Amino acid sequence: MLMISHRKVPGRLPRVLTLQEVEALIAAAQNPFERAVIETLYATGVRVSEFIQLRLENIDFGERLILVKKGKGKKDRYVLFGARAAKAMRDYLDWRPSKTFLFEAPARHGVIVSSRKSWRARLFVDGVQREMRIGRLGQFRDAEAARREFERIAAKIPGFKPVSARPYHPAAIRLVLKKLAHRAGVERVYPHSLRRAMACHMLSHGADIRAIQELLGHNSLSTTMIYTTLTAQELKRIHDNCHPRAQGDSTNDEAK
């Protein structure tokens, strides 16, 4: 029995998001950050590990291209984006300006707010947001004086660690897509599904497979060829549904 080979189990091809599903995901965005995330992922087809490391200095809005530094295999490459992604990125940067990375998690140094009677601060202690009273409203002449007092008090609070602006974690980007998918009613949405959708949609519209290989950063063309299989499966489905002689009993047809 050890000499007998097992039956080869056919692999199951992953599902490709349709253009309508991608549009539904974009429409489900509720703020510039969510819209920029999905527009950029779909436009460029970058991996999530590359996405979180995109730097402002490597983005050319005039030519609409981004230099991806040290992608998979430690190789650099250029990716492109269109007018819609460019607008989404600019709107996001106007809404929440970044200094180094395109998508930066905001710094957590504590937020100073004033109420009718007092100065208060919101801060994160051991990852949980808390609020504390700093002093009476007339006790400090402005927010800067209130912040100095807050920093003096916060330095003695166990678990409070100021965090500077930093790139987002991949899990945070996946969570954004999960929320968008829930609102749009689309299943199985994650960063790589947008990368796959970008490649398949470009191939369906006549893009050269070697151009797709360059944009995706594949070392081997055989890796990119999986997307031609996905596209062929979609064409087969359309043929089966639309061709007048795609269905039926071929044996009977031959007998006639």
C-alpha positions as CSV (number, residue, x, y, z in Angstrom):
1,M,0.0,0.0,0.0
2,L,2.9,2.4,0.6
3,M,3.7,2.1,-3.1
4,I,0.3,3.4,-4.2
5,S,0.1,7.1,-4.7
6,H,-2.7,9.1,-3.3
7,R,-5.4,10.7,-5.4
8,K,-4.4,14.3,-6.1
9,V,-6.9,16.6,-4.4
10,P,-7.6,19.7,-6.6
11,G,-6.8,23.0,-5.0
12,R,-9.5,25.4,-4.3
13,L,-9.1,28.8,-6.0
14,P,-9.5,31.8,-3.7
15,R,-12.5,34.1,-4.3
16,V,-11.9,37.4,-6.1
17,L,-13.8,40.5,-5.0
18,T,-15.9,41.9,-7.8
19,L,-15.7,45.5,-8.9
20,Q,-19.1,46.1,-7.4
21,E,-17.9,44.7,-4.0
22,V,-14.9,47.0,-4.0
23,E,-17.1,50.0,-4.8
24,A,-19.4,49.0,-1.9
25,L,-16.4,48.8,0.4
26,I,-15.2,52.3,-0.6
27,A,-18.8,53.7,-0.2
28,A,-18.9,52.2,3.3
29,A,-16.0,54.4,4.5
30,Q,-17.1,56.8,7.2
31,N,-14.0,59.0,7.4
32,P,-11.0,60.0,5.3
33,F,-8.7,57.5,7.0
34,E,-10.9,54.5,6.1
35,R,-11.4,55.7,2.5
36,A,-7.7,56.3,2.0
37,V,-6.8,52.9,3.4
38,I,-9.0,50.9,0.9
39,E,-8.4,53.2,-2.0
40,T,-4.6,52.9,-1.6
41,L,-4.6,49.2,-1.1
42,Y,-6.8,48.6,-4.1
43,A,-5.0,51.1,-6.4
44,T,-1.4,49.9,-5.6
45,G,-1.8,46.2,-4.8
46,V,0.9,46.4,-2.1
47,R,1.2,43.9,0.7
48,V,0.1,45.0,4.1
49,S,3.7,44.9,5.4
50,E,4.6,47.3,2.6
51,F,1.5,49.4,3.0
52,I,2.3,50.4,6.6
53,Q,5.8,51.4,5.7
54,L,4.9,53.8,2.8
55,R,6.8,57.1,3.4
56,L,5.7,60.5,2.3
57,E,9.1,61.2,0.8
58,N,8.6,58.3,-1.6
59,I,5.3,59.5,-3.0
60,D,5.1,61.5,-6.2
61,F,1.6,62.9,-6.5
62,G,2.4,64.5,-9.8
63,E,3.4,61.2,-11.5
64,R,1.1,59.2,-9.2
65,L,3.7,56.7,-8.2
66,I,5.1,55.4,-5.0
67,L,8.6,53.9,-4.4
68,V,8.2,50.8,-2.2
69,K,11.4,50.5,-0.3
70,K,12.6,47.0,0.7
71,G,9.5,45.0,-0.1
72,K,9.4,41.3,0.0
73,G,12.9,39.9,-0.8
74,K,14.4,43.3,0.3
75,K,13.8,44.7,-3.2
76,D,12.6,48.2,-4.2
77,R,9.9,48.8,-6.8
78,Y,7.5,51.4,-8.0
79,V,3.7,51.1,-7.8
80,L,1.1,53.3,-9.4
81,F,-2.1,54.9,-8.2
82,G,-5.0,56.7,-9.9
83,A,-6.8,60.0,-9.5
84,R,-9.3,58.6,-6.9
85,A,-6.6,57.2,-4.7
86,A,-4.6,60.4,-5.0
87,K,-7.6,62.4,-3.8
88,A,-8.3,60.0,-1.0
89,M,-4.7,60.3,0.2
90,R,-4.7,64.1,0.0
91,D,-8.0,64.3,1.9
92,Y,-6.6,62.0,4.6
93,L,-3.4,64.1,5.0
94,D,-5.5,67.3,5.3
95,W,-7.7,65.6,7.9
96,R,-4.8,64.0,9.9
97,P,-1.4,65.3,8.8
98,S,1.6,62.9,8.9
99,K,5.2,63.7,9.2
100,T,7.1,60.5,8.1
101,F,4.8,57.7,7.0
102,L,1.7,58.1,4.8
103,F,-0.4,56.3,7.5
104,E,0.7,57.2,11.0
105,A,-1.0,56.3,14.2
106,P,-1.4,59.5,16.1
107,A,0.8,60.2,19.1
108,R,-0.5,59.5,22.6
109,H,0.8,62.2,24.9
110,G,-2.6,62.9,26.6
111,V,-5.2,65.4,25.4
112,I,-5.9,68.6,27.4
113,V,-9.5,69.8,27.4
114,S,-11.3,72.5,29.3
115,S,-14.8,72.5,30.7
116,R,-16.8,75.2,32.3
117,K,-15.1,74.9,35.6
118,S,-11.9,72.9,35.2
119,W,-9.0,71.7,33.0
120,R,-9.1,67.9,32.3
121,A,-6.9,65.4,30.5
122,R,-7.6,62.2,28.6
123,L,-4.8,59.7,28.6
124,F,-4.1,56.0,28.1
125,V,-3.0,54.0,31.1
126,D,-2.1,50.4,30.4
127,G,-3.9,50.7,27.0
128,V,-7.1,51.9,28.6
129,Q,-8.3,55.5,28.0
130,R,-8.9,57.4,31.2
131,E,-9.9,61.0,32.2
132,M,-8.4,63.0,35.0
133,R,-8.9,66.5,36.5
134,I,-5.9,68.8,36.4
135,G,-7.2,71.8,38.2
136,R,-9.7,74.7,38.2
137,L,-10.2,76.7,35.0
138,G,-8.8,79.9,36.6
139,Q,-5.8,78.1,38.1
140,F,-3.9,78.0,34.7
141,R,-3.8,80.9,32.3
142,D,-3.8,78.7,29.1
143,A,-3.7,75.1,27.8
144,E,0.1,75.1,27.7
145,A,0.3,75.8,31.5
146,A,-2.4,73.1,32.1
147,R,-0.3,70.6,30.0
148,R,2.8,71.3,32.0
149,E,0.9,70.5,35.2
150,F,-0.6,67.4,33.5
151,E,2.9,66.1,32.5
152,R,4.1,66.6,36.1
153,I,1.2,64.6,37.4
154,A,1.3,61.9,34.7
155,A,4.9,61.2,35.3
156,K,3.9,59.7,38.6
157,I,1.1,57.5,37.2
158,P,2.1,53.8,36.8
159,G,1.2,52.4,33.4
160,F,1.2,55.8,31.6
161,K,3.7,55.8,28.8
162,P,3.6,58.6,26.2
163,V,3.8,57.2,22.6
164,S,5.0,59.2,19.6
165,A,3.5,58.9,16.2
166,R,4.3,55.6,14.5
167,P,3.2,53.4,11.6
168,Y,0.0,51.4,12.0
169,H,0.2,47.8,13.0
170,P,-1.0,45.3,10.3
171,A,-3.7,44.2,12.6
172,A,-5.1,47.7,12.8
173,I,-5.4,47.8,8.9
174,R,-7.1,44.4,8.9
175,L,-9.6,45.7,11.5
176,V,-10.4,48.7,9.3
177,L,-11.2,46.3,6.4
178,K,-13.2,44.1,8.7
179,K,-15.4,47.0,9.7
180,L,-15.8,48.2,6.1
181,A,-16.8,44.6,5.0
182,H,-19.4,44.4,7.8
183,R,-21.0,47.7,6.8
184,A,-20.9,46.8,3.1
185,G,-22.1,43.2,3.6
186,V,-19.1,41.7,1.8
187,E,-17.5,38.5,3.1
188,R,-13.8,37.6,3.5
189,V,-12.2,41.0,3.0
190,Y,-8.5,41.4,4.0
191,P,-5.5,43.2,2.6
192,H,-4.4,40.4,0.3
193,S,-7.9,40.1,-1.2
194,L,-7.6,43.7,-2.4
195,R,-4.2,42.9,-3.9
196,R,-5.7,39.9,-5.7
197,A,-8.7,42.0,-6.9
198,M,-6.4,44.7,-8.3
199,A,-4.4,42.2,-10.3
200,C,-7.5,40.3,-11.6
201,H,-9.4,43.4,-12.5
202,M,-6.4,44.8,-14.4
203,L,-6.0,41.5,-16.3
204,S,-9.7,41.4,-17.1
205,H,-9.3,44.8,-18.7
206,G,-6.4,43.8,-20.9
207,A,-3.2,44.5,-18.8
208,D,-0.1,42.7,-19.7
209,I,0.8,39.9,-17.2
210,R,4.4,41.1,-17.0
211,A,3.3,44.5,-16.0
212,I,1.2,43.0,-13.3
213,Q,4.3,41.0,-12.2
214,E,6.3,44.2,-11.8
215,L,3.5,46.0,-9.9
216,L,3.0,43.1,-7.5
217,G,6.8,42.6,-7.0
218,H,6.8,38.9,-7.9
219,N,10.2,37.3,-8.6
220,S,8.7,34.6,-10.8
221,L,6.1,34.9,-13.5
222,S,4.7,31.6,-12.4
223,T,3.5,33.3,-9.2
224,T,1.6,35.9,-11.1
225,M,0.1,33.2,-13.4
226,I,-2.3,32.2,-10.6
227,Y,-4.2,35.4,-11.4
228,T,-4.7,34.4,-15.0
229,T,-6.2,31.1,-13.7
230,L,-8.6,33.2,-11.5
231,T,-9.5,35.3,-14.5
232,A,-10.0,32.2,-16.7
233,Q,-12.4,30.8,-14.1
234,E,-14.4,34.0,-14.1
235,L,-14.6,33.8,-18.0
236,K,-15.7,30.2,-17.8
237,R,-18.5,31.2,-15.4
238,I,-19.6,33.9,-17.8
239,H,-19.5,31.5,-20.7
240,D,-21.5,28.9,-18.9
241,N,-24.1,31.4,-17.9
242,C,-24.4,33.3,-21.2
243,H,-23.5,31.0,-24.1
244,P,-26.6,29.4,-25.6
245,R,-24.9,26.1,-26.0
246,A,-22.8,26.0,-22.9
247,Q,-25.3,23.9,-21.0
248,G,-27.0,20.7,-21.8
249,D,-26.2,17.1,-22.6
250,S,-23.4,16.9,-25.1
251,T,-24.1,13.2,-25.8
252,N,-27.6,13.9,-26.9
253,D,-26.4,16.8,-29.1
254,E,-24.0,14.4,-30.8
255,A,-26.6,11.8,-31.2
256,K,-28.9,14.2,-33.0
